Amino acid sequence: MKQINKIIPILTVMLLMFFLLGCGKQKHRLNFDSYGFESKKSEYAYGDKVKVYYNLIGTDTDYNFYLDDESIELKQSYDDKHGYILTFTMPDHDVTLNVNSHNNMVYIPQINVTFVNEVKESDIWVLPQTEENTNSTWGNATISKLPVNEEREISLQENRDAESWIINIIAGYQYYSVSDIALKEGYTIIFKTETKEYNGIQHKNEFIEILDQNGNLLSKNEDIFIGSLGAK
């Protein structure tokens, strides 16, 4: 009887520790925004390793997977048995795993335009005006180190989510940006400068002109944003 009395408190402590360290952990839901996802569980504790499979795969289709919490690192791999394999560490809250897909055989047209530089040697970015391009870094320049008084023909891939274009320019220690630019096949973009007098002082103003395929002036963008990169 004494042995039983000793065993009961020990079992009680062990069960309590098991509850606190294991079953007592708060679980958070793993949600999916569409069909095709599979995981062993629908709830995970904070810090658990989560593995999800996605096997609803179509031909000629690209897939982009992302979590509603962008701070979580989502790792992706693929094998023929499971399809896409997505892994991440469960945060201390519910999460939703999302997927975007598009047919990579859909034709996205390109347009050819000419850029003319009349200011100084410049790096030029001509980008579709999407939210991503507006709020993120510019990536590789469309034209690198275009000398003054030279022009370059460039091919631009249109974006189904953008009706307008952004033009960003770095020339020396200045950078320039203008948005809401309409471009079509055969248009010309001219980076220009002119001198105007204000209160007896000569000032140089840079601006962007857009010409149509026949050389007619369509717009003169004098409200171009100008910033300084700072001298090295």
C-alpha positions as CSV (number, residue, x, y, z in Angstrom):
1,M,0.0,0.0,0.0
2,K,2.9,2.3,0.8
3,Q,4.4,1.7,-2.7
4,I,1.0,2.6,-4.3
5,N,0.8,5.8,-2.3
6,K,4.3,6.7,-3.6
7,I,3.5,5.9,-7.2
8,I,0.3,7.9,-7.4
9,P,2.0,11.3,-6.7
10,I,4.7,10.5,-9.2
11,L,2.2,9.6,-11.9
12,T,0.3,12.8,-11.1
13,V,3.4,14.9,-11.6
14,M,4.3,13.1,-14.9
15,L,0.8,13.6,-16.3
16,L,0.9,17.2,-15.3
17,M,4.3,17.8,-17.0
18,F,3.0,16.0,-20.1
19,F,0.0,18.2,-20.2
20,L,2.1,21.4,-19.7
21,L,4.8,20.5,-22.2
22,G,2.7,18.6,-24.8
23,C,-1.0,18.5,-25.0
24,G,-1.3,21.8,-23.1
25,K,0.3,23.8,-26.0
26,Q,-2.2,26.2,-27.7
27,K,-2.9,25.1,-31.3
28,H,-3.4,27.4,-34.2
29,R,-5.3,26.8,-37.4
30,L,-3.8,26.2,-40.8
31,N,-6.2,27.5,-43.4
32,F,-6.1,27.1,-47.2
33,D,-7.6,29.5,-49.7
34,S,-8.3,26.9,-52.3
35,Y,-8.5,23.2,-53.1
36,G,-5.3,21.1,-53.8
37,F,-3.5,21.6,-50.4
38,E,-3.0,18.6,-48.1
39,S,-1.4,18.4,-44.6
40,K,-1.5,15.8,-41.9
41,K,-3.1,18.2,-39.4
42,S,-5.3,21.3,-39.5
43,E,-3.9,22.7,-36.3
44,Y,-0.3,23.2,-35.1
45,A,1.4,24.6,-32.0
46,Y,3.7,27.5,-32.1
47,G,7.1,26.4,-33.3
48,D,5.9,23.2,-35.0
49,K,7.3,22.3,-38.4
50,V,4.5,22.4,-40.9
51,K,4.6,20.5,-44.2
52,V,1.9,20.9,-46.9
53,Y,1.6,19.2,-50.3
54,Y,-0.1,20.8,-53.3
55,N,-0.8,18.3,-56.1
56,L,-3.6,20.0,-58.1
57,I,-1.2,20.8,-60.9
58,G,-2.2,21.8,-64.5
59,T,-0.1,21.8,-67.6
60,D,1.5,25.0,-68.8
61,T,0.6,26.7,-65.5
62,D,2.8,28.6,-63.1
63,Y,2.0,28.6,-59.3
64,N,2.9,31.2,-56.7
65,F,2.5,30.2,-53.1
66,Y,2.4,32.6,-50.2
67,L,1.3,33.0,-46.5
68,D,-0.9,35.8,-45.3
69,D,1.9,36.6,-42.8
70,E,4.8,37.7,-45.1
71,S,7.3,37.6,-42.2
72,I,7.2,33.8,-42.2
73,E,9.8,32.0,-44.4
74,L,8.0,29.7,-46.8
75,K,10.3,27.0,-48.3
76,Q,9.2,25.3,-51.6
77,S,10.4,22.1,-53.3
78,Y,8.9,19.6,-55.7
79,D,8.8,15.9,-56.4
80,D,6.8,13.7,-58.8
81,K,5.0,11.8,-56.0
82,H,3.7,14.8,-53.9
83,G,3.8,17.7,-56.3
84,Y,4.8,20.9,-54.6
85,I,6.1,20.6,-51.0
86,L,5.7,23.7,-48.8
87,T,7.3,23.9,-45.4
88,F,7.4,26.6,-42.7
89,T,7.4,27.1,-38.9
90,M,4.1,27.7,-37.3
91,P,3.8,31.2,-35.8
92,D,1.9,32.1,-32.7
93,H,-1.4,32.7,-34.5
94,D,-3.6,31.2,-37.3
95,V,-2.2,31.4,-40.8
96,T,-3.7,31.0,-44.3
97,L,-1.7,29.4,-47.2
98,N,-2.6,31.0,-50.6
99,V,-1.9,30.1,-54.2
100,N,-2.0,32.1,-57.4
101,S,-1.8,30.5,-60.8
102,H,-1.7,31.6,-64.4
103,N,-1.3,29.9,-67.7
104,N,2.3,30.5,-68.9
105,M,1.2,29.9,-72.5
106,V,-1.0,33.0,-72.5
107,Y,0.5,35.6,-74.9
108,I,1.5,38.8,-73.2
109,P,2.3,41.3,-76.0
110,Q,5.4,43.4,-76.2
111,I,5.8,46.9,-77.5
112,N,8.9,48.6,-79.0
113,V,9.6,52.2,-78.0
114,T,12.6,54.5,-78.4
115,F,14.3,56.3,-75.5
116,V,16.2,59.5,-76.3
117,N,18.6,61.0,-73.7
118,E,19.3,64.7,-74.0
119,V,20.5,65.4,-70.4
120,K,23.5,63.3,-69.2
121,E,24.6,59.7,-69.0
122,S,21.7,57.8,-67.3
123,D,20.4,54.5,-66.1
124,I,16.8,54.1,-67.1
125,W,13.9,51.9,-65.9
126,V,10.7,51.7,-67.8
127,L,8.3,49.5,-65.8
128,P,4.6,48.6,-65.9
129,Q,2.8,50.6,-63.2
130,T,1.9,47.8,-60.8
131,E,1.7,48.0,-57.1
132,E,4.9,45.8,-56.8
133,N,6.9,48.1,-59.1
134,T,5.6,51.2,-57.3
135,N,6.5,50.0,-53.8
136,S,9.6,47.8,-54.3
137,T,13.1,48.2,-55.6
138,W,13.5,48.8,-59.4
139,G,15.6,45.7,-60.2
140,N,17.9,45.7,-63.2
141,A,17.8,48.8,-65.4
142,T,16.0,48.7,-68.7
143,I,18.9,50.7,-70.2
144,S,22.3,51.0,-68.5
145,K,24.5,54.0,-68.9
146,L,22.9,55.6,-71.9
147,P,25.2,58.4,-73.0
148,V,23.9,61.9,-73.5
149,N,22.6,62.7,-77.0
150,E,22.1,59.0,-77.8
151,E,19.0,56.9,-78.2
152,R,18.1,53.3,-77.7
153,E,15.2,51.1,-78.9
154,I,13.8,48.9,-76.2
155,S,11.2,46.1,-76.0
156,L,8.8,46.3,-73.1
157,Q,6.6,43.4,-72.0
158,E,3.1,44.6,-71.1
159,N,1.5,43.6,-67.9
160,R,-2.2,42.6,-67.7
161,D,-2.5,44.4,-64.3
162,A,-1.1,47.7,-65.5
163,E,-2.5,50.2,-68.0
164,S,0.3,52.8,-67.5
165,W,4.1,52.9,-67.1
166,I,6.6,54.3,-64.6
167,I,9.8,55.8,-65.8
168,N,12.7,56.0,-63.3
169,I,16.1,57.6,-64.2
170,I,19.4,58.0,-62.3
171,A,21.6,60.6,-63.9
172,G,24.7,61.5,-61.8
173,Y,23.6,62.2,-58.2
174,Q,20.0,62.9,-59.2
175,Y,17.1,60.5,-59.6
176,Y,13.9,61.2,-61.5
177,S,10.6,59.5,-61.5
178,V,7.3,60.0,-63.3
179,S,4.2,57.8,-63.4
180,D,0.9,57.4,-65.3
181,I,2.7,57.3,-68.7
182,A,0.8,55.9,-71.6
183,L,3.0,54.0,-74.1
184,K,2.2,52.2,-77.3
185,E,4.1,50.5,-80.1
186,G,6.4,53.0,-81.9
187,Y,6.3,55.7,-79.2
188,T,9.4,57.8,-78.3
189,I,10.4,58.9,-74.8
190,I,12.7,61.9,-74.6
191,F,14.5,62.9,-71.4
192,K,15.1,66.6,-71.9
193,T,16.3,69.7,-70.1
194,E,15.6,73.4,-70.6
195,T,16.8,76.6,-69.0
196,K,14.3,79.1,-67.5
197,E,14.9,82.3,-65.7
198,Y,13.4,83.0,-62.3
199,N,14.0,86.3,-60.6
200,G,17.1,86.9,-62.8
201,I,18.6,83.5,-62.1
202,Q,18.9,80.7,-64.7
203,H,17.5,77.3,-63.6
204,K,17.7,74.0,-65.5
205,N,14.5,71.9,-65.5
206,E,14.4,68.3,-66.6
207,F,11.2,66.7,-68.0
208,I,9.9,63.9,-70.1
209,E,8.2,64.2,-73.5
210,I,6.2,61.4,-75.1
211,L,5.9,61.4,-78.9
212,D,3.6,59.1,-80.9
213,Q,4.7,56.8,-83.7
214,N,4.4,59.7,-86.1
215,G,6.6,62.0,-84.0
216,N,3.7,64.1,-82.7
217,L,4.0,65.5,-79.1
218,L,1.5,63.7,-76.9
219,S,2.6,64.9,-73.4
220,K,5.2,67.0,-71.7
221,N,5.7,65.8,-68.1
222,E,7.1,68.7,-66.2
223,D,5.9,67.5,-62.8
224,I,8.6,64.8,-62.7
225,F,9.8,63.9,-59.2
226,I,13.5,64.9,-58.6
227,G,15.5,63.6,-55.7
228,S,19.2,63.6,-54.7
229,L,21.3,60.5,-54.1
230,G,24.0,62.5,-52.4
231,A,27.6,62.9,-53.5
232,K,30.1,60.3,-52.6
